[in-house]
Structure formats: structure tokens, C-alpha cells
């Protein structure tokens, strides 16, 4: 099929990035070789008929086929026995335009998909950060920021509770007549 390189597939001096388009170009090249073998180039009216048939049947849609059509067109335009108005322009078919457009759309689609994935990831991270702050603010457990203060407050409340219990025990001992 031509030389296949890491950056594409080469067919008759053209480098194709798309395998399907390269295979189509290979088929067109075989058809062009067949037509060249069967066409008598010394008969311009016959060449014009072949040219018109190729365009009508859309046999040449890749750069290889379009190049061949261009060669035929130039031959016909330089031949005085052919009316220039009878020579149709070469239509650039949708396959090439679609290939270009679809490549551009794919790039835009990838960028768009990347944007939405990035946006979703950022929103998830933002929600996680907000959630962590909410948990930190509502938690009664000490954090590293206020650990010392909460610990001192807890010890103070234990000390106050112990003092109240000790006074209650002393009051009960006095009531029962027990001396410490």
C-alpha cells in the first residue's frame, strides 16, 4: 500500500494521516493507471469524455485523483480543438472538506470535553474544600489550630467538675460526721 510511517501513510508522494483516505487514494491511483492505459491522449474529444465521466461518477476525490483531473483539465484547456466552455470545473467533493471540517470539529470537541471535565473536577474539589471547612467548624473535636485552647478549656471544666464533686463529698462527710 505504500510506505507506512509513524506519522501517516504515503501513497504516490502524498502523506495521509487517515488510513481510510489513504486506501481510497490507493484505489484511485490504480484506477488512474488503468484509465491512462486505455485512453488515447491524441484524441482530445475522447479525453474530454473520460474527464466528464470521472467527474460525473465522482471517481476522484482524494488529492491524487484531483491532481490527475487537474492534469486532464490543463491538457484539454491547451488543446485548440476543445471548446473551453465545455470543460467543467473540478468539484472538490465533500470527503476532503468533511475530513478537514471533522478534524477541526474533533479538535474543538476535545478542547470542549477537556473544558467540561476540568470544570467538573474543579467543582468537585471546591465542594470538598467547602465540606472540609464545614466539618471543621461544626466539629467539637480539637483541631491543630485551636488544640491548646480547647484542651485548656476541657481541663478547666474537668477541674471545675472535680471541685464540685469534692465539695459534695466533703458536705456529705460533715453530714455523716466523718472527719477527713
C-alpha positions as CSV (number, residue, x, y, z in Angstrom):
1,X,0.0,0.0,0.0
2,X,2.8,2.5,0.0
3,X,5.3,3.3,2.7
4,X,3.7,3.4,6.2
5,X,5.4,5.7,8.6
6,X,4.7,6.6,12.1
7,X,3.2,10.0,11.1
8,X,1.0,8.7,8.3
9,X,0.6,6.6,5.2
10,X,2.4,7.6,2.0
11,X,0.7,7.0,-1.4
12,X,2.3,8.2,-4.6
13,X,4.1,11.1,-2.9
14,X,1.2,12.1,-0.7
15,X,1.2,11.6,3.1
16,X,-2.2,10.6,4.6
17,X,-3.0,10.7,8.3
18,X,-6.3,8.8,7.8
19,X,-5.9,5.1,6.9
20,X,-9.3,5.0,5.1
21,X,-8.5,8.0,3.0
22,X,-5.1,6.5,2.1
23,X,-6.8,3.3,1.0
24,X,-9.2,5.3,-1.2
25,X,-6.3,7.2,-2.7
26,X,-4.6,3.8,-3.4
27,X,-7.7,2.6,-5.3
28,X,-7.9,5.9,-7.2
29,X,-4.3,5.5,-8.2
30,X,-5.0,2.1,-9.6
31,X,-8.0,3.4,-11.5
32,X,-5.9,6.3,-12.9
33,X,-3.3,3.9,-14.1
34,X,-6.0,1.8,-15.8
35,X,-7.5,4.9,-17.4
36,X,-4.1,6.1,-18.6
37,X,-3.5,2.7,-20.2
38,X,-6.9,2.7,-22.0
39,X,-7.1,6.4,-23.1
40,X,-5.7,7.6,-26.3
41,X,-4.4,11.1,-25.4
42,X,-4.1,12.0,-29.1
43,X,-7.9,12.2,-29.3
44,X,-8.9,15.3,-27.2
45,X,-12.6,14.6,-27.6
46,X,-12.2,11.2,-26.1
47,X,-10.1,12.7,-23.2
48,X,-12.9,15.2,-22.6
49,X,-15.4,12.3,-22.4
50,X,-13.2,10.4,-19.9
51,X,-12.8,13.7,-17.9
52,X,-16.5,14.2,-17.8
53,X,-17.2,10.6,-16.8
54,X,-14.7,10.8,-14.0
55,X,-16.3,13.9,-12.6
56,X,-19.9,12.6,-13.2
57,X,-19.2,9.3,-11.4
58,X,-17.1,11.1,-8.6
59,X,-14.2,8.7,-9.1
60,X,-11.5,11.1,-8.0
61,X,-12.0,12.6,-4.5
62,X,-8.6,12.4,-3.0
63,X,-5.6,14.7,-3.7
64,X,-4.2,12.0,-6.1
65,X,-7.4,11.8,-8.1
66,X,-7.9,15.6,-8.1
67,X,-4.3,16.0,-9.3
68,X,-5.0,13.7,-12.2
69,X,-8.2,15.6,-13.1
70,X,-6.2,18.8,-13.0
71,X,-3.7,17.3,-15.4
72,X,-6.5,16.3,-17.8
73,X,-8.1,19.7,-17.4
74,X,-4.9,21.5,-18.3
75,X,-4.4,19.2,-21.3
76,X,-7.9,20.0,-22.5
77,X,-7.6,23.8,-22.0
78,X,-4.4,23.9,-24.0
79,X,-5.9,21.9,-26.9
80,X,-7.4,24.2,-29.6
81,X,-9.9,21.6,-30.8
82,X,-11.7,21.7,-27.4
83,X,-14.2,24.5,-26.5
84,X,-13.0,25.9,-23.1
85,X,-16.7,26.3,-22.1
86,X,-17.2,22.6,-22.4
87,X,-14.5,21.9,-19.7
88,X,-16.2,21.5,-16.4
89,X,-14.6,22.8,-13.2
90,X,-13.2,20.2,-10.9
91,X,-15.6,19.7,-8.0
92,X,-13.9,19.4,-4.6
93,X,-16.1,16.8,-3.1
94,X,-17.4,16.7,0.5
95,X,-14.9,13.9,1.6
96,X,-12.0,16.3,1.6
97,X,-13.9,19.2,3.1
98,X,-15.5,16.9,5.6
99,X,-12.2,15.5,6.5
100,X,-10.9,19.0,7.2
101,X,-14.1,20.0,9.0
102,X,-14.3,16.8,11.0
103,X,-10.6,17.2,12.1
104,X,-11.3,20.7,13.2
105,X,-14.5,19.7,14.9
106,X,-12.7,16.8,16.7
107,X,-10.1,19.3,18.0
108,X,-12.8,21.6,19.2
109,X,-14.7,18.7,20.7
110,X,-11.6,17.5,22.5
111,X,-11.0,21.0,23.8
112,X,-14.6,21.4,24.8
113,X,-14.6,18.0,26.5
114,X,-11.4,18.9,28.3
115,X,-13.0,22.1,29.5
116,X,-16.1,20.4,30.9
117,X,-14.0,17.7,32.6
118,X,-11.8,20.3,34.1
119,X,-14.8,22.4,35.2
120,X,-16.4,19.3,36.8
121,X,-13.1,18.4,38.6
122,X,-12.8,21.9,39.9
123,X,-16.4,22.0,41.2
124,X,-15.8,18.7,42.9
125,X,-12.6,20.0,44.5
126,X,-14.4,23.2,45.6
127,X,-17.2,21.2,47.2
128,X,-14.7,19.0,49.0
129,X,-12.9,22.1,50.4
130,X,-16.2,23.7,51.5
131,X,-17.2,20.4,53.1
132,X,-13.9,20.2,55.0
133,X,-14.4,23.7,56.3
134,X,-18.0,22.9,57.4
135,X,-16.8,19.8,59.2
136,X,-14.0,21.7,60.9
137,X,-16.2,24.5,62.0
138,X,-19.0,22.2,63.3
139,X,-16.8,19.6,65.0
140,X,-16.3,19.6,68.7
141,X,-13.0,17.7,68.4
142,X,-10.0,19.9,68.7
143,X,-8.1,20.8,65.5
144,X,-4.5,21.7,65.2
145,X,-5.3,25.4,65.1
146,X,-7.2,25.6,68.4
147,X,-5.9,22.4,70.1
148,X,-4.2,24.1,73.0
149,X,-7.2,26.4,73.8
150,X,-9.8,23.5,73.6
151,X,-7.5,21.3,75.7
152,X,-7.2,24.0,78.4
153,X,-11.0,24.6,78.4
154,X,-11.6,20.9,78.7
155,X,-9.1,20.6,81.7
156,X,-10.7,23.7,83.3
157,X,-14.2,22.1,83.0
158,X,-12.8,18.8,84.5
159,X,-11.2,20.8,87.3
160,X,-14.4,22.6,88.0
161,X,-16.4,19.4,87.9
162,X,-13.9,17.7,90.3
163,X,-14.0,20.7,92.7
164,X,-17.9,20.4,92.7
165,X,-17.7,16.7,93.5
166,X,-15.1,17.2,96.2
167,X,-17.3,19.8,97.9
168,X,-20.2,17.5,97.6
169,X,-18.2,14.6,99.2
170,X,-17.0,17.0,102.0
171,X,-20.5,18.1,102.7
172,X,-21.7,14.5,102.9
173,X,-18.8,13.6,105.2
174,X,-19.7,16.5,107.5
175,X,-23.3,15.5,107.5
176,X,-22.4,11.9,108.4
177,X,-19.8,13.1,111.0
178,X,-16.8,11.7,109.2
179,X,-13.6,13.7,109.6
180,X,-11.2,13.6,106.7
